[in-house]
Amino acid sequence: MSPLPLASAGILSLNATFVIEIIAFLLMVGILARWVYPFISRIATARQQQITQALDQADHDRQEAEARLKDATAQLDEARQQAAQVVAGAGRTADQIRQEARDRASAEAQRIAASAAQDIESERQRAIQSVRGEVADLVAAATERVIGTSLDGEKHHQLIQQAIESVSSESAASRN
């Protein structure tokens, strides 16, 4: 039996090409292990570090964006509250202005009504005085005709007062 049973069967023959192929293979593995593998390993490590840095940067940017979003949301809420306060204040101011305008209009209407009432009363008094003067003149004229003589001042005044009181009492009785 030979030391290599497979060699005797013809499946594996140890000839020079096989040995050269094995030496070439080992030489290729050595070259790859010595120079190519470290180069590829450095490139892969660098790429892995770049990816890790990019992921860390993306995470940092995401956290920063979330913080800015929270700040913007808080500012927006504050602006909305301020706007609501301004609108409420404007509503209160408008209500105050309306109420003041109503109060001024009411006061002006009362002043005008009081002035009109005063003017009416003044005109009424003037009309009464005018009517009294005319009545006095008519009474004096009628008295002179009836009596035929002129009366002195005091009698004249008494007759006028009696006539006015008589006319006033008759007009009051006719109103009721």
Buried (B, 14 or more C-beta within 10 A) or exposed (E): EEEEEEEEEEEEEEEEEEEEEEEEEEEEEEEEEEEEEEEEEEEEEEEEEEEEEEEEEEEEEEEEEEEEEEEEEEEEEEEEEEEEEEEEEEEEEEEEEEEEEEEEEEEEEEEEEEEEEEEEEEEEEEEEEEEBEEBBEEBBEEBEEEEEEEBEEEEBEEBBEEBBEEBEEEEEEEEE
